[in-house]
């Protein structure tokens, strides 16, 4: 049937997927990307903490969506300041400088979706896979427990 997915439905539990250490203290678990969902999208579980915020940056033609699972953050998007907490959705359009500041201690968990609007453009999920250090599920769960205990 035309348009039918070649990938069956599936469930990934917490910390399941392809996990990587990337950058200074960042831990990402890629839930789906590329051939699983289309070359222009990545769906990533992200465990982080205060002090591990990224510098202000811009993604060329790549929108970034955050769904806050736990923690309190203030996102900046251009000149706007956006406060977000558990169950809040944040959209950051491509080509606009953005960042965030974590306001709570301990584990902050985010679901991050990136959508690339430029054919052949940068892919955040692929960057992680190509340059990150692969880790196993137990490493991810230990990292989350350590952050929960802070």
ZINORNOR-V736060 format. One line per field, one symbol per residue. ss: DSSP state (2 for helix, 1 for strand, 0 for the rest). phi: phi as a letter, one per 30 degrees, with the letter a starting at -180 (. if undefined). burial: # if it has 24 or more other C-alpha atoms within 12 Angstrom, else .. A space follows every 50 residues. Layout:
ss=???
phi=???
burial=???
This chain:
ss=00000000000000000111110001111111122200001111111100 00000010000111111111001111100111110000111100000111 11000001111111110000000222222220111022222222222200
phi=.diddccddabcdeidkccbdbididbcbddaahddbjdcbbbbcbcbae jcdddebbcdhbdbbccddajbbcccbicccbdbbeiccbcbddibeaaa bdccdidccbcbccbcccdiddbeddedddbdcdbcedddddeddedddd
burial=.............#########...########.....############ .##.....###################....#.##....#####..#### ##...###########.....#####.##..#..#.#..##.##..#...
